Amino acid sequence: MARPEPPAPQLDLDARKGRYGVVYMEAMATAAGFDLMEPKPGADMLAYDAALTFPEGHVRVQIKTTHRYEIDGTNERLTYTANQGWVDSWASARCPVYFLVVVVPHSLDDDVSGAWLNHHPTGTDMLRTAAYWSRVDASQFNAANMSVAALRSQRFDSNTFAIWRRNLIDAYRPVP
């Protein structure tokens, strides 16, 4: 009996990258013991893709997934252009907001499953996927500078959660 043809993807490449980035962050958060919540579909008007929950509250994370940068690249900043709506939303947030860039391998065709995942007898691996982050400071944006960047020096890993939690706690401390 012949193997059936795989179904055509329902998501285009950009949508798949977006979902993959959120799932990557969710896998990291789950492994570290934290909950990740996403806004309802179409309700992302506050310019974040996920809220990471700590006992004290949550932080917001804007996630971008790309193959434009290499994991072992030399550029210090993984840069995007923010739009004014994002900046306005980030400025109104009382909780910390982070910008996370998830780097995935480039695929020469539309079938990214082989480039991003390796299925083998002992499990499934995410291939050459890593993320970098920075805390968003909305006061740094102006008409001449709408650049937002994740810093290569800030690799997203299990230690990141302690930093983000400390930032959250500090954000709620009264200013003397």
Backbone hydrogen bonds in HBPLUS format (Angstrom, degrees):
<---DONOR---> <-ACCEPTOR-->    atom                        ^
c    i                          cat <-CA-CA->   ^        H-A-AA   ^      H-
h    n   atom  resd res      DA  || num        DHA   H-A  angle D-A-AA Bond
n    s   type  num  typ     dist DA aas  dist angle  dist       angle   num
A0016-ARG N   A0012-ASP O   2.91 MM   4  6.19 156.6  1.97 157.0 164.8     1
A0017-LYS N   A0013-LEU O   2.91 MM   4  6.15 159.0  1.95 151.6 157.0     2
A0018-GLY N   A0014-ASP O   2.97 MM   4  6.20 161.1  2.01 147.8 153.0     3
A0019-ARG N   A0015-ALA O   2.98 MM   4  6.21 165.3  2.00 151.4 154.4     4
A0020-TYR N   A0016-ARG O   2.87 MM   4  5.95 159.3  1.91 148.9 155.4     5
A0021-GLY N   A0017-LYS O   2.98 MM   4  6.17 157.0  2.03 152.6 157.4     6
A0022-VAL N   A0018-GLY O   3.29 MM   4  6.58 159.3  2.33 146.5 151.2     7
A0023-VAL N   A0019-ARG O   2.89 MM   4  6.11 162.4  1.92 154.0 159.5     8
A0024-TYR N   A0020-TYR O   2.80 MM   4  5.97 151.6  1.88 147.0 155.2     9
A0025-MET N   A0021-GLY O   3.05 MM   4  6.32 162.7  2.08 147.1 150.7    10
A0026-GLU N   A0022-VAL O   2.82 MM   4  6.06 157.0  1.87 148.2 155.7    11
A0027-ALA N   A0023-VAL O   2.82 MM   4  6.02 154.1  1.88 148.6 154.9    12
A0028-MET N   A0024-TYR O   3.08 MM   4  6.37 159.6  2.12 149.8 154.8    13
A0029-ALA N   A0025-MET O   2.87 MM   4  6.12 163.8  1.90 154.1 158.7    14
A0030-THR N   A0026-GLU O   2.82 MM   4  5.91 166.2  1.84 152.3 156.4    15
A0031-ALA N   A0027-ALA O   2.98 MM   4  6.07 162.6  2.01 146.0 150.9    16
A0032-ALA N   A0028-MET O   3.09 MM   4  6.29 140.3  2.25 139.5 150.0    17
A0032-ALA N   A0029-ALA O   3.11 MM   3  5.08 124.5  2.43  93.9 108.3    18
A0033-GLY N   A0029-ALA O   2.95 MM   4  6.17 111.7  2.43 137.3 155.1    19
A0034-PHE N   A0029-ALA O   2.84 MM   5  5.06 173.1  1.85 140.9 140.6    20
A0033-GLY N   A0030-THR O   2.99 MM   3  4.94 149.0  2.09  99.4 109.3    21
A0053-THR N   A0035-ASP O   2.95 MM  18  5.41 173.6  1.96 158.5 160.5    22
A0037-MET N   A0051-ALA O   2.85 MM  14  5.10 166.6  1.87 146.6 151.1    23
A0051-ALA N   A0037-MET O   2.69 MM  14  5.10 155.4  1.74 149.6 157.5    24
A0043-ALA N   A0040-LYS O   2.81 MM   3  5.20 156.7  1.86 142.5 142.7    25
A0047-ALA N   A0044-ASP O   3.27 MM   3  5.90 153.0  2.35 122.5 122.5    26
A0049-ASP N   A0061-VAL O   2.80 MM  12  5.94 153.2  1.87 139.0 144.8    27
A0050-ALA N   A0061-VAL O   3.17 MM  11  5.30 144.3  2.30 146.5 153.4    28
A0061-VAL N   A0050-ALA O   2.81 MM  11  5.30 149.0  1.90 166.9 167.6    29
A0052-LEU N   A0059-VAL O   2.91 MM   7  5.39 146.3  2.02 151.8 159.6    30
A0059-VAL N   A0052-LEU O   2.99 MM   7  5.39 149.6  2.09 144.7 153.0    31
A0054-PHE N   A0057-GLY O   2.67 MM   3  5.25 171.3  1.68 169.8 172.8    32
A0057-GLY N   A0054-PHE O   3.14 MM   3  5.25 149.9  2.24 106.3 115.1    33
A0060-ARG N   A0096-PRO O   3.06 MM  36  6.47 163.2  2.09 158.9 160.1    34
A0098-TYR N   A0060-ARG O   2.83 MM  38  6.24 153.0  1.90 147.5 156.1    35
A0062-GLN N   A0098-TYR O   2.83 MM  36  6.20 165.7  1.85 168.4 168.4    36
A0100-LEU N   A0062-GLN O   2.86 MM  38  6.10 171.7  1.87 166.3 168.0    37
A0064-LYS N   A0100-LEU O   2.88 MM  36  6.29 158.5  1.92 163.0 170.1    38
A0102-VAL N   A0064-LYS O   2.74 MM  38  6.13 160.7  1.78 158.9 164.8    39
A0066-THR N   A0102-VAL O   2.87 MM  36  6.33 157.0  1.92 165.5 172.7    40
A0104-VAL N   A0066-THR O   2.86 MM  38  5.98 163.0  1.89 150.7 155.3    41
A0073-GLY N   A0070-GLU O   3.13 MM   3  4.82 159.5  2.17 106.0 105.5    42
A0152-ARG N   A0076-GLU O   2.83 MM  76  5.11 173.8  1.84 144.7 146.8    43
A0078-LEU N   A0150-ALA O   2.84 MM  72  5.15 167.9  1.86 155.6 159.5    44
A0150-ALA N   A0078-LEU O   3.06 MM  72  5.15 156.1  2.12 134.9 135.9    45
A0080-TYR N   A0148-VAL O   2.79 MM  68  5.39 156.6  1.84 161.7 169.9    46
A0148-VAL N   A0080-TYR O   2.87 MM  68  5.39 167.7  1.89 155.0 158.5    47
A0082-ALA N   A0146-MET O   2.65 MM  64  5.33 166.5  1.67 176.4 174.0    48
A0086-TRP N   A0083-ASN O   3.06 MM   3  5.49 123.1  2.40 108.5 121.5    49
A0087-VAL N   A0083-ASN O   3.21 MM   4  6.59 164.5  2.24 154.4 158.1    50
A0088-ASP N   A0084-GLN O   2.87 MM   4  6.06 164.5  1.89 155.5 159.4    51
A0089-SER N   A0085-GLY O   3.05 MM   4  6.16 158.5  2.10 143.5 149.3    52
A0090-TRP N   A0086-TRP O   2.80 MM   4  6.07 164.7  1.82 160.1 164.6    53
A0091-ALA N   A0087-VAL O   2.86 MM   4  6.00 152.7  1.94 148.9 156.4    54
A0092-SER N   A0088-ASP O   3.21 MM   4  6.43 139.8  2.39 139.4 148.5    55
A0092-SER N   A0089-SER O   3.19 MM   3  5.32 130.0  2.46  97.8 110.3    56
A0093-ALA N   A0090-TRP O   3.29 MM   3  5.31 146.0  2.42  98.0 107.5    57
A0136-VAL N   A0097-VAL O   2.80 MM  39  5.52 170.6  1.81 146.9 150.1    58
A0099-PHE N   A0134-SER O   2.84 MM  35  5.44 166.2  1.86 164.2 169.0    59
A0134-SER N   A0099-PHE O   3.03 MM  35  5.44 134.6  2.25 141.3 154.0    60
A0101-VAL N   A0132-TYR O   2.82 MM  31  5.35 166.9  1.84 161.9 166.4    61
A0132-TYR N   A0101-VAL O   2.94 MM  31  5.35 149.3  2.03 141.1 149.8    62
A0103-VAL N   A0130-ALA O   2.67 MM  27  5.39 169.7  1.68 175.8 179.1    63
A0130-ALA N   A0103-VAL O   3.22 MM  27  5.39 151.5  2.30 139.6 148.1    64
A0115-ALA N   A0112-VAL O   2.94 MM   3  5.07 129.4  2.20 101.9 116.5    65
A0116-TRP N   A0112-VAL O   2.90 MM   4  6.00 146.6  2.01 162.1 171.6    66
A0117-LEU N   A0113-SER O   2.93 MM   4  5.55 152.9  2.01 141.4 148.0    67
A0127-LEU N   A0116-TRP O   2.74 MM  11  5.01 167.2  1.76 130.9 135.4    68
A0118-ASN N   A0125-ASP O   2.91 MM   7  5.15 151.8  1.99 145.9 153.5    69
A0125-ASP N   A0118-ASN O   2.95 MM   7  5.15 157.2  2.01 139.0 145.4    70
A0120-HIS N   A0123-GLY O   2.90 MM   3  5.48 172.2  1.90 177.7 178.8    71
A0123-GLY N   A0120-HIS O   3.06 MM   3  5.48 168.3  2.07 120.4 124.1    72
A0156-PHE N   A0131-ALA O   2.77 MM  25  5.18 173.7  1.77 133.1 135.2    73
A0133-TRP N   A0154-GLN O   3.02 MM  21  5.70 151.2  2.10 152.8 161.8    74
A0151-LEU N   A0133-TRP O   3.22 MM  18  5.70 170.6  2.23 112.6 113.1    75
A0140-GLN N   A0137-ASP O   2.98 MM   3  5.81 168.7  1.99 127.6 131.4    76
A0141-PHE N   A0138-ALA O   3.34 MM   3  5.82 170.8  2.34 114.7 117.5    77
A0142-ASN N   A0145-ASN O   3.00 MM   3  5.08 162.1  2.03 131.8 137.5    78
A0145-ASN N   A0142-ASN O   2.90 MM   3  5.08 141.8  2.04 105.8 117.9    79
A0154-GLN N   A0151-LEU O   2.87 MM   3  5.35 161.6  1.90 116.2 122.5    80
A0160-THR N   A0157-ASP O   2.96 MM   3  5.47 148.6  2.06 115.1 124.3    81
A0164-TRP N   A0160-THR O   2.92 MM   4  6.20 168.0  1.94 161.5 164.3    82
A0165-ARG N   A0161-PHE O   2.89 MM   4  6.00 156.2  1.95 145.6 152.6    83
A0166-ARG N   A0162-ALA O   3.01 MM   4  6.12 160.1  2.05 142.5 147.8    84
A0167-ASN N   A0163-ILE O   2.95 MM   4  6.24 158.5  2.00 151.4 157.5    85
A0168-LEU N   A0164-TRP O   2.97 MM   4  6.21 151.5  2.05 144.4 152.1    86
A0169-ILE N   A0165-ARG O   2.95 MM   4  6.25 166.6  1.97 157.2 159.5    87
A0170-ASP N   A0166-ARG O   2.89 MM   4  6.07 164.9  1.91 152.7 157.3    88
A0171-ALA N   A0167-ASN O   2.93 MM   4  6.06 139.8  2.10 139.5 150.1    89
A0171-ALA N   A0168-LEU O   3.10 MM   3  5.10 123.8  2.43  94.7 109.3    90
A0172-TYR N   A0169-ILE O   3.17 MM   3  5.52 144.6  2.30 105.7 115.1    91
A0173-ARG N   A0170-ASP O   3.22 MM   3  5.21 159.8  2.26 101.3 107.4    92
